[in-house]
Each structure stands twice: as C-alpha cells, then as structure tokens.
C-alpha cells in the first residue's frame, strides 16, 4: 500500500472537484488477497442485498457497520487510508467508520445505479454536516465504461443536497437538477485499475451504468464520518459512525492473521431496515 501522504495540491483538487483518484494505492498482492477472499468466503454472499434499477436489472451489495480484523476491516482501518480521509474531511474530530459495502456488479446482469448523492441517503439518518462525510471506493477489479464504471459530475458537491425520490428500488436525485448540472459541469467516467482508490464527497452526484460486458466489476466502498457529526436518527444509524477508528498499520492487510471475510459482529444491514428505502 502507498505510504505517500496527500499533497496540498491533491487536497485542493478534492475540495474543488469533489473527488480525488489515487492510482496504485494497493499493490497487486493486496488486490489479489481482497478478490480471492471475496469470492471464497460465504459470509458476504449470505448477507448480500439485491437492489433493482428502474429497468429491473439487479446489483448485489453487502453492507456492514463495524470494521473488524478481517481483510476488509483491516483495509478500512489502515493508516494510509484513514490519514488520507482525515486530510480531506472538514473539521478536526476523530475519523469514524459509518459503513462499508462490497459492490458486486456481475457480467451481463449487474444493474445500473441512478444519479444520487450519498448524502441524499444519509440525510435520512439525520447527519447534519455533509462536509464531514465521504466515501472511498477501492477497485478490486478494473472498472471501465464497458463494465459500468462510476460516473461523476465534477463540482456538484458545491450544489448542496438535492431532493431525492424513488427510481426502481433505488433512491435517485431530482432529474431536473441533474440535467441542470450537466449543462454547466463536466461529466467524468471514473475508469480505475484494480488497486486504484477514489475519494469522493458525500454531496457529489454520481451514477453507474449496467454491466453489459463479460467481466465482473467488484469494488469496496468505505464511508467515513467525523465523531462530531452525530446521526440523530438512532434507529437508522450505527454507533460506529461516532466511534473513532482503531487504526492499524498498512502492512496488516498482508501480514496479520485474519478471520473470515467479515466476522459475525460486523452488523450487516438488512434490506427491510434500510431507512433510505422508506
């Protein structure tokens, strides 16, 4: 894993654009370990949620709140990742883990994700400070236009929260405001190689197309929050979102003896309990 700290230019770019790509954040050995465990371990698939898009195509995701001593938890808690998040988030309270999810967009069947802001969902959790929340996508496989990579509209984090409503089983942003943004702001296809990392603001508008290729697109997205930003809807929030992360050294991902993919205490999200889907 890269030990390089973010530069002032990278931090400025994130603040200006609402996102930042770091190429080669993980090395090939680290990526291979993440991928192999994901396909071998049954815990993830057992806890996967199917989410249909507006055309009926289906994506799978598994979402958990507490990062443990499994490989994915060690990555979420790794020193370089947490330190980078700390540099990009507004405020100075401790960095906490809101939740992580493994996105499994399978060949030919993996559905699209509608235009949305993550804070469009998290607003229902009654977090008040979107500048103190962000997502970090780690590419486990290559992501490109063919297999439905993420698309973002550069600078839309400065628009503030846009109203969200239902599109299929998903919650999507107001199409009127998406259309207005696309008239004046740049649409970016975020093509990543396995091991690249994308940091993005909670109010950045983003979507992805269905995967019509013959190659899977897998990624892990960890969402972070400051301890000072309380989710007041306790029924919809986990205490992990205001619990400072127990940071581990970067090398833990490869050198520590780990449990299964995500241990039993991970606190997986159940679809019927998802406040964003209500």
Order of alpha helices (4+ residues) and beta strands (2+ residues): alpha-beta-alpha-alpha-beta-beta-alpha-alpha-beta-beta-alpha-beta-beta-beta-beta-alpha-beta-beta-beta-beta-alpha
